[in-house]
Amino acid sequence: MMAQTPGNSDNTDESSDDLRVRMIELIMSLRTAGIRDTKVLAAIERVPRHLFVNSAFSQRAYSDIALPIECGQTISQPYIVAYMSELLKVSDRHKVLEVGTGSGYQTAVLSHLARRVYTIERYRTLGQDAEARFVELHLSNITAMIGDGTEGWPTKMDFDRIIVTAAAAEIPKPLLDQLRPDGIMVIPVGVAGGTQHVVRATRVGDELKFEKFHEVRFVPLVPGKAQQL
């Protein structure tokens, strides 16, 4: 994360034409990798990823790789962002909860898919920088807060969709409790340093259906609000 205003033009020396070409190349690589949802691809294309990465990595912003950000966290690989968004099956009628704002990149992608996005970040530094980016990009359908994402949204509202961007050893019950009937949650499950998989939980009536997908590597989901940073 940068000390200057997030999204400052100093974050890259490339021209807008160069950035456009690199974005097109990224979208093509996502298609080749198996992403088929045209709405997800369009949302990815509308989010300038170079505004969400540390200036030291700006030349790699449109590479299909994860990159480090502040507070020991990462901005996810674009393929994983697209893949999890595709599994989430978001429509413009949906209210989405995101646990783990991070740089705000996944949040921004979701904002182009959903009616409303609520996002929780435990690190104040990350949360404030992400909110500044949302303002700069005029993403007015995002509500962000600093808090403990493992407990869900504080007012205990129900959500059509929930996405978690850190790996949990077990899916937090408060998040499952905030999932509406016919709602879907996508979350990496597994221990840090061990095997993790993307899991999709779908509420069907009073039951929950669980499906296991792609093997992944995420930072761990940590309860509580960070005391520093």
C-alpha positions in Angstrom: 0.0 0.0 0.0 1.3 3.5 -0.9 1.8 6.5 1.4 0.5 8.7 -1.4 -3.2 8.9 -2.2 -4.2 5.4 -3.3 -4.6 5.3 -7.1 -2.2 8.2 -7.6 -1.0 8.3 -11.2 2.6 7.9 -9.8 1.7 4.3 -9.2 2.6 3.5 -12.8 4.6 5.1 -15.5 2.8 3.4 -18.3 0.5 5.2 -20.7 -3.3 4.5 -20.7 -2.8 2.7 -24.0 -0.2 0.4 -22.5 -2.4 -0.3 -19.5 -5.3 -1.1 -21.8 -3.3 -3.6 -23.8 -2.1 -5.3 -20.6 -5.7 -5.5 -19.4 -6.9 -7.1 -22.6 -4.0 -9.6 -22.3 -5.2 -10.4 -18.7 -8.8 -10.9 -19.8 -7.6 -13.2 -22.6 -5.5 -15.2 -20.1 -8.5 -15.6 -17.8 -10.6 -16.9 -20.7 -7.9 -19.4 -21.6 -7.7 -20.5 -18.0 -11.4 -21.4 -18.0 -13.3 -18.3 -16.8 -16.5 -18.2 -18.8 -18.9 -15.8 -17.0 -19.0 -12.8 -19.2 -20.3 -10.6 -16.4 -17.3 -11.5 -14.2 -14.9 -10.9 -17.0 -16.5 -7.5 -17.7 -16.2 -6.6 -14.0 -12.5 -7.5 -14.0 -12.0 -5.4 -17.1 -13.6 -2.4 -15.4 -11.3 -2.4 -12.3 -7.8 -0.9 -12.8 -5.7 -3.3 -10.8 -2.6 -1.1 -10.9 -4.4 1.3 -8.5 -4.7 -1.5 -5.9 -1.1 -2.7 -5.8 2.0 -1.3 -4.0 4.0 1.0 -6.3 7.0 -1.3 -6.1 4.9 -3.9 -8.0 3.1 -1.7 -10.4 4.9 -3.3 -13.4 3.4 -6.6 -12.4 -0.1 -5.3 -11.7 -1.7 -7.1 -14.7 0.3 -10.3 -14.4 -1.9 -13.2 -13.2 -0.2 -13.5 -9.9 -0.8 -12.6 -6.2 1.2 -9.7 -4.9 2.1 -8.6 -1.3 0.4 -5.6 0.3 0.7 -4.0 3.7 0.1 -5.8 7.0 1.4 -9.1 5.7 -1.5 -9.6 3.4 -1.8 -10.1 -0.3 -3.9 -9.0 -3.3 -5.2 -12.2 -4.9 -4.2 -13.5 -8.3 -6.8 -12.2 -10.8 -7.7 -15.8 -11.8 -8.7 -16.6 -8.2 -10.7 -13.4 -7.9 -12.5 -14.3 -11.2 -12.9 -17.9 -10.2 -14.4 -17.2 -6.7 -16.6 -14.5 -8.2 -17.9 -17.0 -10.8 -18.6 -19.6 -8.1 -20.5 -16.9 -6.1 -23.1 -16.5 -8.9 -23.7 -12.8 -8.1 -26.5 -10.8 -9.8 -27.3 -7.1 -9.7 -30.2 -7.9 -7.2 -27.8 -9.3 -4.6 -26.5 -8.0 -1.3 -23.0 -9.3 -0.7 -20.9 -9.6 2.4 -17.1 -9.7 1.9 -14.8 -10.7 4.8 -11.3 -9.4 4.2 -11.3 -6.2 2.2 -7.5 -6.1 1.8 -6.5 -3.8 -1.0 -10.2 -3.6 -2.1 -9.6 -5.2 -5.4 -12.1 -8.1 -5.0 -14.5 -5.6 -3.4 -14.3 -3.4 -6.5 -14.9 -6.3 -8.8 -18.0 -7.3 -6.7 -19.3 -3.8 -6.8 -19.8 -4.1 -10.6 -21.7 -7.3 -10.1 -23.9 -6.8 -7.0 -26.6 -4.3 -5.9 -24.7 -3.6 -2.7 -21.4 -4.8 -1.2 -20.6 -4.8 2.6 -17.0 -5.4 3.4 -15.1 -5.9 6.7 -11.3 -5.5 7.2 -9.5 -6.1 10.5 -6.5 -3.8 9.7 -7.3 -0.1 9.8 -4.5 0.8 7.4 -5.8 -1.6 4.7 -9.4 -0.5 5.3 -8.8 3.2 5.0 -6.6 2.8 1.9 -9.3 0.7 0.3 -12.0 3.2 1.1 -10.0 5.9 -0.5 -9.8 3.9 -3.7 -13.5 3.3 -3.7 -14.1 7.0 -3.5 -11.6 7.7 -6.3 -13.2 5.2 -8.5 -16.8 6.4 -7.7 -17.9 3.0 -6.4 -20.9 4.2 -4.4 -22.5 0.9 -3.6 -19.8 -0.3 -1.1 -20.1 0.0 2.6 -16.9 -0.7 4.5 -16.0 -1.1 8.1 -13.1 -2.1 10.4 -14.0 -5.1 12.5 -14.0 -8.9 13.1 -15.2 -10.5 9.9 -15.5 -13.9 11.5 -18.6 -12.6 13.4 -20.2 -11.3 10.2 -21.9 -7.9 9.9 -22.6 -6.3 13.3 -26.3 -5.7 12.7 -26.7 -9.4 11.9 -28.4 -8.7 8.6 -28.9 -11.6 6.1 -26.9 -11.7 2.8 -27.6 -13.2 -0.6 -24.0 -13.9 -1.1 -20.9 -14.1 1.3 -17.3 -14.3 0.2 -14.3 -14.7 2.4 -10.8 -13.8 1.2 -8.7 -15.6 3.8 -8.6 -19.3 4.7 -10.5 -20.6 7.7 -9.8 -23.9 9.4 -13.5 -24.2 9.8 -16.3 -22.1 8.3 -17.4 -19.6 11.0 -20.9 -20.3 12.2 -21.9 -16.6 12.4 -21.3 -16.3 8.7 -23.4 -19.3 7.9 -26.1 -17.9 10.1 -26.2 -14.6 8.0 -26.7 -16.5 4.8 -30.2 -16.1 3.4 -32.3 -19.1 2.0 -30.9 -20.0 -1.4 -27.8 -17.9 -0.5 -24.3 -18.9 -1.4 -21.0 -18.5 0.5 -17.5 -19.0 -1.1 -14.6 -19.4 1.3 -11.1 -21.0 1.3 -11.0 -23.8 3.9 -7.8 -25.3 5.3 -4.9 -24.5 7.7 -2.2 -22.0 7.0 0.7 -23.7 5.3 -1.4 -26.8 4.6 -3.9 -27.9 2.0 -6.7 -25.4 1.3 -9.6 -25.6 -1.0 -12.3 -23.2 -2.2 -15.6 -24.4 -0.6 -19.0 -23.3 -1.7 -21.8 -23.5 0.8 -25.4 -23.2 -0.5 -28.4 -22.8 1.8 -31.2 -25.1 0.6 -34.2 -24.7 2.8 -33.0 -25.5 6.3 -30.0 -27.4 5.0 -26.5 -26.5 3.8 -24.9 -28.1 0.8 -21.1 -28.0 0.7 -19.0 -28.4 -2.5 -15.2 -28.5 -2.7 -13.3 -26.9 -5.6 -9.9 -25.5 -6.5 -6.9 -26.0 -4.3 -5.6 -22.6 -3.2 -3.2 -20.8 -0.9 -4.6 -17.9 1.2 -3.4 -16.0 4.3 -5.3 -17.3 7.4 -8.6 -15.9 8.6 -7.9 -14.4 12.0 -10.6 -13.5 14.5 -10.8 -10.1 16.2 -9.9 -6.6 15.0 -6.1 -5.9 14.7 -4.8 -3.8 17.6 -2.3 -2.1 15.4 -2.0 -1.1 11.8 
